[in-house]
Amino acid sequence: MSGIDFSFELEQNGFQLNANAILPDRGITALFGRSGSGKTSLLRCIAGLEQAGKGHLKINGECWQDSDKGLFIPPHQRALGYIFQEAALFPHLQVKANLTYGWRRTPRAERKGNLNHICDILGIGELLQRYPHQLSGGEKQRVALGRALLNSPKLLLMDEPMAALDRPRKAEIMPYLERLHAQADIPILYVTHDLEELARIADHLALIENGRILQQGTLTNMFASIDLPIARDDDAGAIIKTQVTQHDDEYHLTHLHFCGGEILVSRLQRAVGEPFNIRIHSRDVSLALHPPRESSMRNVVQATITEMVDQGAGRIMVRLNAGGTPLLARITHKSQSRLGLEVGMPVYAQIKSVAVTI
């Protein structure tokens, strides 16, 4: 069976991990949950750094752990890469030697990575002769990522790799993660607290709570599920797959196409035809029964109400279907009553251009 198939039962310092799932065999799966929910514990079990008292782990059919059979492959024999918050490079080695440290110890027949190719993906070719102390935080993480990929892993684990970076360094490394996402042919498990971060690079989302996998699914479907805990957060919103169609230089706007229509956003440094995800917060979507005649909101999308959930404190979360694309709108009870909104009704969703996050 393909994919990351696991089941772990682990009790540690009063915390219980009781997680099981089968995650995709390619692309980036984000593990998302509040602090203390068990994300890092799960990664450590997969890496073999923690041995669950009961459990199993198979990576695309290859068994690394089976407690019923007494099988446990130790961490150093597992073909995986692990990226931590800190790059943990060898300070006495130059970048090239750091990159090839594991690669040189990998049997020639098992080597998959190519130094030049990895340097091209991560933009680190000019850093090869530098030492770690001569690198920025973002550069160190790119080198650490390159080192992990050159170890020819069958699985890559990334535990909040940008948590220790400031905003400029995050902006520096994000394009390289997007490039890796597009070219990687192995499954990647990515832990982050940053919703904008995972919206840009993840395909799949596994929601973890109290040591359990609460639910999993495609990124777009999970973020648009109004019965999950993330739908109650203040920054709840939908993720939409879009493509750049044109730039309006006069008004500094970019036109984005999605299956439900078109959205205008502030000018982006993206090429025409480039696909990428955007995030639209539910608080930035208003509803109307008729097309607005005069409004500062230029994004008006026809949609149908598919679900409504009372979230208390006078608020209602509304799920919309815009040409097959789910959207979320958080409105007040008063607005719902005044407009007479019901499931199945056609409406017009108004979206603020300046509020769309990339």
N, C-alpha and C positions, 0 to 999 in steps of 0.2 A: 504494500500500500504506500502511495506517495504522500508526502507531507511530513509535518512534525507531529508525531503521535506520542502523547505523553499522558501520564497519570502519576501524581506525586502526593504522598501523605507524609508531612513533616511537621513535627512539633518542636519549637525552639523558643526558649525564654517566654513561655506563655502564649506565643503566637502559633496558630495552626494553619499550615498550607494544605489545602485539599483541592488540588486543581487538576483538571483533565480536559483535554481538547485535541482536535486534529487541525493543525493550522496549515495554510497553503505551502506548497513546495517551491514557490518562486515569489519574487517581489518582496515588499517590505510590509511586515505585520507590526503594527504599533501596539504595545502593551500599555494600556492607559488606566490609571486609577489614582486615588488620593494617596498621599504619603502614608506608608505603613500598610498598604493594601496587599503587599506580597509580590510586587513586580520583581524586585531584585532577588528575593528568595527563589522565585521561579527560575530566573536566569541562572542562578548559582546551581540549582538542581540540574538544569539542562547541561551546564558546563561540567558537572561532576564535582564542583567545589563543595557542595553539600550532598550528602547521601541520604535520600529519603528512606525511611524505614520500610516503606512499602511503595512500590511503583514500577513503572516501565517507561522506556524512551526508545523510540525508533525514528531515525532520520531517513526518509525515503526508503523505508523497508529494512534499513540496517539497524540492528538492535544494539544499543549502547548500555541498556540497563533493563534487567528483568528480575525483580526481587524473588519471584516465585521459583526461578531457575538458579538463583544465586549468582546471577551475572551482573557485573559492574565494571565497565571499562573506565579506568582511571583518567583524570583530566588530561594528562599529557599525551594520552593515546587517542583522544577524541579529535577528529579532524574539524576543528572549529576555530574561529577567531573571536576574541572578546575585547571590546573597546570600552574602557572605563571613562569616568569623568575626567581623570587626569591621564595624560598621554603615556606616562611611565616609560619613556625612552631610555636607552642606555646612555648616560651622560658622557662616557668616555669614547663613544663611537660616533663617527660622522653619520649623516643621514643615510648615505648609501649603505653603510655597514649595518645600520639599524634595520633598513628595509630588507636586506638580504640575510639577516641573521637566521631566521627560520627556514628561508628558502634554500639555503646551502645545506641544511640538515634534512631536507625532504628528499627522498629517493627520486632520482631523475625521472623515472617512469611515472611518478605521481605528481610531478610539478605541472601546475596549470597556469599559474601567473607568469606574466612577462614584465620585467622591470620597466621597459620603455612604455609599454601600454598602461601600466599602473601609474607611472609618472605623468602620462598624458591625461588620464582621466582626472587625476587629483591636482594637476598643476604644480608638481613638486620637482620637476626636472632641474630647475635652477638652484635647488637647495641641497643637492647631493653632497657637496663638499663642506657643508656647514655642520656645526655641532648643535645639540639641542638648546644650549643656552643662548644661541644666536637666533633662535626662532621665536615667532610670536605664538600666542596660545592657539590660534587657528591653524598655523602651520604645523605645530606639534601634533595636533589631532589628525591632520591630513596625513602626516608621516606615519602615525600610529595605525591609521586605517589602511594605508598602503602596506605596512608590515604584516597586518593581519591577512590581507588579501593574497599576499605573496606566499603565505603558508599553505596555499591551495585548500582552503576550508570547504567543507560541505555545508556549513552553517555559520552565519555571522551573528554574534550577539553584540548589541550596542546599548550600554546602560547610561542613559542621559549623557551622551558624549559632548553636548554643548552647554551643560549646566554650569560649568566653571568659566565660561566665556562671557565677556561683556557683549552688548548689542552689536557694536561694529565687527567684532570677531565672528559672531554668529552670522552676520550678513556676508562675511567673507567666505565662510565655509559652506553655506547653504547651496550655492550653485554647484559645488562639487558633489554634494550629497544627491542633488537632483540628477547629475550626470551618472553617478554610480547607480542610482535607482533605475535609470534607463538601460544600463548595460549589464548589470549583475545577473548572473545565471544561477545564483544560489539563493535559498531563503534567508531573509534577514529579520531578526527580532529586534525591535527598536523601542526602548523605554524612554518616555519623555513626559514632562508635566506641561509642556508648551503646546497648546492646541494649534497655534499657527504653524509651528514646526511640523507637526505630524500631518497637518492638512496639505502641506506642500509636497511631502515625499512618500506618504504611506498609501498602500492599496487596500489594506485590510486592517480592521480594528478588533482587538480583543479587550473587553472591559473586565477588569479584575477588581474584586471587592471582598474584603475580609478573607483573603486567601483563596478565593474561588473565582473561576472564570464565569462571570455573570452572563455574558452573551458575546457572540462574535459575528462578524459579517463584513461586507464591503464597507469601505469608509463612508461612502455617500449614504448608504442605507442606515448605518448605525447612527450617524449624526442627525439623521432626520427622524429617528425613532422617538416619539414623544413620551413613551412609557419608561424610558431609561433614566437613571439618575442624572446623566449629563444634560438632559433636556430641562432640568430645573435650575441649572447654573445661570448666573446673570449673563454670561457670555454665550449661552446656547445659540446654535445656529446651524445652517445647512452648508455642506460642501458641494460645490458644483464643478463639474468638468467643463472647461471652456476652451476656446481657441481664438487667438488674435486674428481679426479679419482686416482691420485697418487702423491707422493713427490719424487723429485730427490735430495737426500741429497748430492751427489757429487758436483752438480752445484748449489745447493741452489735454486731450482726451484719447482714450483707446477704446475701440469697439471690440467687444467679446461676443462670440456666438456660442450658444448652448442649445440643446434640443428643444428648449421651451421659448426661445426667442433670442433677443440681443440685450446686452448690458453695456452701458457706458461707465468707464472708470477713469480716474486720473491717469495721465499719460504714463505708460509703462515702458521700461527698457526691454521689450520683448520683440522678437521677430514676428512678422506676419506669418500666420500658419502654425505658430508654436502652440502646442497644447499645454495647459497647466490648470491647477485647481484654484478656485477662489472660495472664500468663506463669507457667507452673508449672515450676520447676526439676526436673530429673531426680533430684537428690539428695534432694528433698523428697517423693518418691513411693516407698512401700513396697508390696510385693506379698504377697498371702495366698491360700491355696487355698480358704478358707472365709470367710464374713462374720464379722468380729471381733465378739465378744459385748460385751466391755468394753474400751474404748479411749478415749484422750483425743482421737483423731482422729475428727472428725465427718463428714469427707468420704470416703465409700466408694463407688467407682464400679465397676460390672461391666465387664470388658474381656476381650479376647482377645489373646494374644501373636501378633504377626505377624512379628517379626524379632528376632534376638539377635546382637550383635556383641561379640567379645572385644576389650577395649580395653587389655589388659595390666595388670600390677601388681595382678592378682587382681580386676579389675573387668569387668563385663559391662553393655553398654547394651541395654536391652530396649525395643522399640517396641510399643505397644499400640493396639488399635482399640477405642475406647469409643463405641459407637453411631455410628460414622462419624467420630468425632473422634480424631486421633492424640495419644497421650500418650507420654512417655518416662520410664523408670525406670532409674536406675543402681544396680545391686546388686553384691554380691560373688560370686565363684565359689562360695564356700561356701554362700551362700544359694540359688544356682541349683541346686547339687548336693543340698542338704538337701531342697528342695521338689520336686526333679525337674522343673524347668520346661523346657518344650519349646515350639517354635513350634506354634501351633494350640490350645494349652491355654487354657481359660477361667480367669481369675483375678479377684481383687478388688484394685483399686488404692486405697490409702489416701493421702490428700493432706492435708498440714498447712494449716489455715486461715490461720494467721499467716504462712505462708511464701509465699502467693500474692502476686505483684507485679502492680501495676496500671500 
